[in-house]
């Protein structure tokens, strides 16, 4: 009886016939499922095999499933190019900047960008970050219920992002609608495209404003990016717009998703919640462990640029590779009891939630800080809460996020 | 060199060619580490007094790229 047709290589040979030792995966990770179901899928495949060829979508890709190999590949940019950064969309028309650059081109941009997202830059925003978190939580606290991923979880990172690049936090509300539309379908479809256009227009106006009225390049991101000192042609106007769009796509949904999983965990694990509220000093460790255990990226994509025999897998230039971040972060070969949140573990910091190597997450310091401040300020005002009874939590596939997270808590009756 | 401080317990080194700027050392031992303009860790306090030993050892263990070395002050640098 006919089985599924194996994918063919460039010469028309079935790939499974030429690489008998690499099993084929048909798992489609782009579908929604119950909360944590994608980790279970990743775990099942990781424990069965270190490598697969996945043929679930039009473009087959190699899957690297275990920590050791993922870390190795992520630190081999000379073989694994970032010109593809997502194994599901190797043909995306618009590149992300500096995400999709390699080598010196990438470094050139990172050298200028790093400063804006450095620990020192984040520390400077601490006062504003704390104040906004406190105010936003105070608004919610009296209501007795909120959807974290629709509301606070997106609004707070959006405001902090705007503040980081010197744009007014008051621009948050329209931004929220665009970002919500952009991510509900992972950049595809008419709604997402319209949102992308609206965000591009927003940056276009902001760039025009700074061209006419430059501000202090030490404190204003766009003025700095447009500053003549960086040399003519260092970044075109269009490239600057793409860069801003890339920062939006990289920084807002991820933090929202992170807050979603963290609050879901804490709602469902009262003892972890109580410890966090009791010992705010442990919040940074808790955040790091949450980033490990609830990886938002299932994968980072890469494009092979030189033929390589990677631990027996014959990868050819042009092939697409899936670096299994979520699976690596829960690999029992690396982390004891890997599916359990354990903030005191000794090697939490070795997680790949922010990637590694030259492309490690530009916004990781900002993200950590946002998560820490959000957790601290929330639990000061709302120490106890539950997931709304009867709600089934569903997560988006592809790039994980809870579709909604309705939380409820009791408000003293004289609260209003 | 010898420790100038009687309580000095450990010496700490960052391998700048290995450091990728993950900055977890700032989480575990903020009194000892900071980041420089190239986004690599720098040691702000060396030798490190006994009361900060645990933080520095944590930072070394948690460093994603194992770029931090902790040495006993008495043993000096290698």
Interface residues (C-beta under 8 A of the other chain):
Chain A: X111 X114 X115 X118 X119 X120 X284 X285 X288 X346 X347 X348 X349 X350 X351 X354 X356 X357 X358 X360 X364 X365 X368
Chain B: X20 X21 X22 X23 X24 X26 X27 X28 X34 X35 X37 X38 X39 X61 X62 X63 X64 X65
